[in-house]
Each structure stands twice: as C-alpha cells, then as structure tokens.
C-alpha cells in the first residue's frame, strides 16, 4: 500500500469564531482573509509590531463565522495570547484549548479518492478546500497527493477506523519530512518571534499579501519588501545522521566563529539522514553550513521546490 494516514499530535487548531472573525483576522495577519471561503484555505503568519513572526498557520473556514488556524501545538497558547490583545474590540472569540477537531493527514496515490468517497468529494487544487458539516479537507501540495483533514469528533467518531481500512497507518515524522521537503517553513516553540517573514521565504510561498492593507507588523514587512533585501533566506538541506536537528540551533561556516543562520525545521527522511530547512545568509550558504559549531555536522544544500 502506497497511501497513508497519520494523526498530527504536534499540530493543533486555534479556533476563532463570531461575526467579526474575518474582519478581526484581516487587521492582524499577513494573508488577505477576503480570499478565504469554504472552498479555499490560506497560508499566513501573525507578526509582532516589529515584524517578527509569532506563528505561521494554515487558515481554513470550518463554517460561516468559524475559522481554524492550524499551527504547532506548542505555540498555540502563545499565539492565542498575542491575538487576544486585540480581539477584545471585536465580536469574535479565541479558543486555544479545543481538541474536538483533531488534525489528520492523508497522502499517496489513492488519498484523494479515499477522501472523496468519505466526504462526498475532495479538493482539486493547491490550498483548495472541501468543507461540510463537521469536516474540512485541504489539499496542501500541487500534485494532489497530500491532504490535511480537520474533523469534528462528534460527527465523525470513527474516522481513524475508516481510514485504516483503506490507508496504511504512518508515523507523524513521515509527514513532517514531506513538509520539510516542500520548502514551507513552520514556526516552532524555540523560534517564536525570531524571524522576519522574508527570512522564511514567506514572500514567495503565498503567506503574505502586499496589497491587502494594514496589519500588525505590516510596516516592517512591507518596507523590507519594497526598499530592502533580507540578509537571510530559506534553504533546504540534507544532514547525515537520522537524528533531526533542533529548531533554533545556530549554523556556522567552517572559517567563522559568528553564526550565519539557524535551523527552522528538521525531520528524518527515512534513511540515515535528515532533511533540514534553515535560514541563513547567502555568503554562509555558499561557504558551507555546519550545525551548532564551525566543525559540526555539515549540511548539503538541496534545491528548493520550483513552486512553493
């Protein structure tokens, strides 16, 4: 069997609901929430006023006036606290502890068909969504082989049993390796508030709208886009050894004692190596990157996907 499913223990949903949900989010996040609807999800980020990323997310509409932001579980409370400073002025509320819509992922040759049979249809394009009573399914690759599912346990209590009849159970790390390879950076607990969006290539991955108007941190992000150039950009690499590198670990060149970057995400690739997303200076990437110390494990750069 070459199609799989896995429950995402390290990811969770931050729920935002109420009549002002999309208006509130529009004034806070980097993506244009006017483009969100039942058939389309969005990638985005929330920044500090200084333009540093607090969280990344995949934004999905679960129902009219009810949205979910999928992010790392470990940063969900921090993100809710940051949003909460401003939501008190809106007719909307944040719920950071709900576990009734657990994220499940499916991927492989038959994943789309299995999901179509389960939910009466499947998304047909990148970031397209299929939503209905108690479920939302989002296609997260351009080939139509990778999907995130958010399902209300009360409506679909037996979904894992159903998926197990058609798809092979997989380890969450297998999914994480696919996502690292896709070149879409994720904020982890050690990197909250560390990166400007352009350091993560969010200006080319669809996380940022440069014509939506004001949002928290917009002045810094826009000024860098129009008048400057980020000193660090995102790179994909492979590192020998099955152990993944910790997010936030500094990177060095062999001939320099000063850090030239840091690890963003990492996951074992199924062999005796790990895939690593890093943000680093161009000079550092050209000179050769090493993990943690100038003589630490070497990272071999790989091409990022042509379309991320």
C-alpha positions in Angstrom: 0.0 0.0 0.0 1.5 3.3 -1.1 -1.1 5.6 0.6 -1.0 6.6 4.2 -2.7 8.5 7.1 -1.4 9.9 10.4 -2.8 11.8 13.3 -0.9 15.0 13.9 0.0 15.2 17.6 2.4 18.1 17.2 -0.1 20.3 15.4 -3.4 21.7 16.7 -6.2 24.1 15.7 -6.7 27.6 17.1 -10.4 28.3 16.8 -11.7 31.9 16.1 -15.4 32.4 15.9 -18.0 35.1 15.8 -19.5 37.6 13.3 -16.3 39.7 13.2 -13.9 36.7 12.8 -12.6 37.6 9.3 -12.6 41.3 9.9 -10.5 40.8 13.0 -8.1 38.5 11.3 -7.7 40.8 8.3 -6.3 43.5 10.6 -3.9 41.2 12.3 -2.4 38.6 9.9 -0.2 38.7 6.7 -2.7 37.0 4.4 -5.8 38.5 2.8 -8.8 37.0 4.6 -11.1 38.3 1.9 -9.9 35.4 -0.2 -11.0 32.8 2.4 -14.1 30.8 1.8 -15.5 27.3 2.1 -13.6 26.3 -1.0 -10.2 28.0 -0.4 -7.7 27.9 2.5 -4.9 30.4 3.1 -1.3 30.3 4.4 -0.4 33.1 6.6 1.5 34.4 9.6 1.0 36.7 12.6 3.8 39.1 13.5 4.7 41.4 16.3 4.6 45.1 15.7 8.4 44.8 15.0 7.6 42.4 12.1 8.8 39.2 13.9 6.7 36.0 13.2 4.8 34.8 16.3 3.2 31.9 14.4 2.6 30.6 10.9 -0.7 28.9 10.1 -3.0 27.4 7.5 -6.3 29.2 7.8 -9.5 27.3 7.0 -13.2 28.1 7.3 -14.9 25.3 9.2 -18.3 27.0 9.0 -19.6 30.6 8.4 -18.2 32.7 11.2 -15.9 29.9 12.4 -12.3 29.6 11.3 -9.4 27.5 12.4 -5.7 28.3 12.2 -3.6 25.1 12.1 -0.2 25.6 13.8 2.2 23.9 16.1 0.6 22.8 19.3 3.5 24.0 21.4 2.9 27.7 20.2 -0.9 27.7 20.2 -1.3 29.3 23.7 1.4 32.0 22.8 -0.4 32.8 19.6 -3.8 33.0 21.3 -2.4 35.4 23.9 -0.9 37.6 21.2 -4.2 37.7 19.3 -6.1 38.2 22.5 -4.6 41.7 23.0 -6.7 43.0 20.1 -9.7 40.7 19.8 -11.4 42.3 22.8 -12.5 45.0 20.5 -14.2 42.6 18.1 -17.3 40.4 18.1 -15.2 37.3 18.0 -13.6 34.9 20.4 -10.5 32.7 20.5 -10.5 29.1 21.8 -7.0 27.8 22.4 -7.7 24.6 24.2 -10.2 22.8 22.0 -9.3 19.3 21.0 -12.6 18.3 19.3 -11.3 18.9 15.8 -8.1 16.9 15.7 -5.9 17.3 12.5 -5.4 14.1 10.5 -3.3 13.9 7.3 -3.5 11.6 4.3 -1.1 11.2 1.4 -0.3 9.0 -1.5 -1.7 7.8 -4.8 -5.2 6.9 -3.6 -5.6 9.5 -0.8 -7.7 11.8 -2.9 -10.1 9.1 -3.9 -10.5 7.8 -0.4 -11.2 11.3 0.9 -13.7 11.8 -2.0 -15.5 8.6 -1.0 -15.5 9.6 2.6 -16.7 13.2 2.3 -18.5 13.2 -1.0 -15.7 15.0 -2.8 -12.1 16.1 -2.5 -10.2 19.3 -3.2 -8.9 19.7 -6.7 -6.0 22.2 -6.4 -3.4 23.6 -4.2 -5.0 25.1 -1.0 -8.4 24.2 -2.3 -10.8 23.0 0.5 -13.7 20.7 0.7 -15.9 21.6 3.7 -19.2 20.4 5.1 -20.9 19.6 8.4 -18.2 18.5 10.8 -15.3 18.4 8.4 -12.8 20.3 6.3 -10.2 18.9 3.9 -7.4 21.0 2.4 -5.0 19.9 -0.4 -1.5 21.1 0.6 0.5 20.1 -2.5 0.2 20.8 -6.2 0.3 17.2 -7.2 -3.0 16.3 -5.4 -1.3 13.7 -3.2 -1.2 15.4 0.2 -4.2 16.5 2.3 -4.9 17.9 5.8 -8.2 16.9 7.4 -9.9 18.6 10.3 -12.9 16.6 11.6 -15.3 17.1 14.4 -15.1 14.0 16.6 -18.8 14.3 17.5 -19.7 14.0 13.8 -17.0 11.5 12.6 -16.1 9.5 15.7 -14.9 6.5 13.6 -12.8 8.3 11.1 -9.4 6.7 12.1 -11.1 3.2 11.9 -12.4 4.1 8.5 -9.1 5.4 7.1 -7.3 2.3 8.5 -9.4 0.2 6.2 -8.1 1.9 3.1 -4.8 3.6 4.0 -1.7 2.4 5.9 -1.0 4.0 9.3 2.2 6.0 9.3 4.4 7.8 11.7 3.9 11.6 12.0 7.6 12.1 11.2 7.0 10.7 7.7 4.5 13.6 7.1 6.9 16.1 8.6 9.7 15.0 6.2 7.3 15.6 3.3 6.5 19.1 4.6 10.1 20.0 5.1 10.9 18.8 1.6 8.1 21.1 0.3 10.0 24.2 1.5 7.2 25.7 3.6 8.8 26.8 6.9 7.0 26.3 10.2 7.4 28.3 13.4 8.4 26.0 16.4 8.4 26.9 20.1 12.1 27.9 20.1 11.7 30.3 17.1 8.7 32.3 18.2 9.5 35.9 17.5 12.9 35.2 15.9 12.3 35.6 12.2 11.1 38.3 9.9 8.8 36.7 7.3 11.2 37.1 4.4 13.9 35.1 6.3 11.5 32.2 5.8 10.7 33.0 2.1 7.1 33.8 3.1 7.1 36.5 0.5 7.3 33.7 -2.2 5.3 30.9 -0.6 2.0 32.9 -0.5 1.9 33.7 3.2 2.0 37.5 2.6 -0.4 39.8 0.7 1.4 43.0 -0.2 -1.9 44.8 -1.3 -4.3 43.9 1.5 -3.7 47.0 3.6 -2.6 47.3 7.2 -2.0 44.5 9.7 0.2 44.1 12.8 3.9 44.3 11.7 2.9 45.4 8.1 5.1 48.5 8.0 8.3 46.5 8.7 7.4 43.6 6.3 6.4 46.0 3.5 9.4 48.3 3.9 11.8 45.3 3.6 9.9 44.1 0.5 9.9 47.4 -1.3 13.0 49.1 -0.1 15.4 46.4 1.2 16.5 42.9 1.0 16.6 40.3 3.7 20.0 39.3 4.8 18.9 35.7 5.4 16.7 33.5 3.2 15.4 29.9 3.5 17.4 26.9 2.3 16.7 23.2 2.1 19.5 20.8 3.1 20.3 17.2 4.0 22.3 16.2 7.0 23.9 12.9 7.6 22.6 11.1 10.7 19.0 10.0 11.4 18.6 12.4 14.4 16.7 15.6 13.5 18.3 18.9 14.3 16.5 21.1 16.9 14.8 24.2 15.7 16.7 27.3 16.6 20.1 25.6 16.6 22.7 28.1 15.2 24.6 27.4 12.0 28.3 28.3 11.3 30.8 28.3 8.4 34.0 26.3 8.9 36.1 29.5 9.0 33.8 31.7 11.1 33.0 31.9 14.8 29.9 34.0 14.2 26.6 32.4 13.4 25.4 32.8 9.9 21.9 31.2 10.3 19.8 28.8 12.3 17.6 25.7 11.9 14.0 26.3 11.2 12.6 22.7 10.8 14.0 19.2 10.6 12.8 15.6 10.2 14.3 12.2 9.5 14.0 11.4 5.8 13.6 7.6 6.3 17.2 6.8 5.7 20.3 7.6 7.7 19.8 11.3 7.2 17.6 14.2 8.0 16.0 16.9 5.9 16.5 20.4 7.3 15.1 23.8 6.5 17.4 26.6 7.5 17.5 30.3 7.3 21.0 31.6 6.5 23.0 34.4 4.8 23.8 33.8 1.1 27.5 34.0 1.9 27.1 31.4 4.6 25.2 29.1 2.3 27.9 29.5 -0.4 30.7 28.8 2.1 29.1 25.7 3.6 26.9 25.4 6.7 27.7 23.4 9.8 25.3 22.6 12.7 25.9 24.1 16.1 29.7 24.7 15.8 32.1 25.6 12.9 33.3 22.0 12.9 29.8 20.5 13.5 27.9 18.2 11.1 27.9 19.6 7.5 24.6 20.4 5.7 24.4 19.6 2.0 22.2 22.1 0.3 19.3 20.8 -2.0 17.2 22.8 -4.4 14.0 24.2 -3.0 10.9 23.1 -5.0 10.4 25.3 -8.0 6.9 26.3 -6.8 6.4 26.7 -3.1 
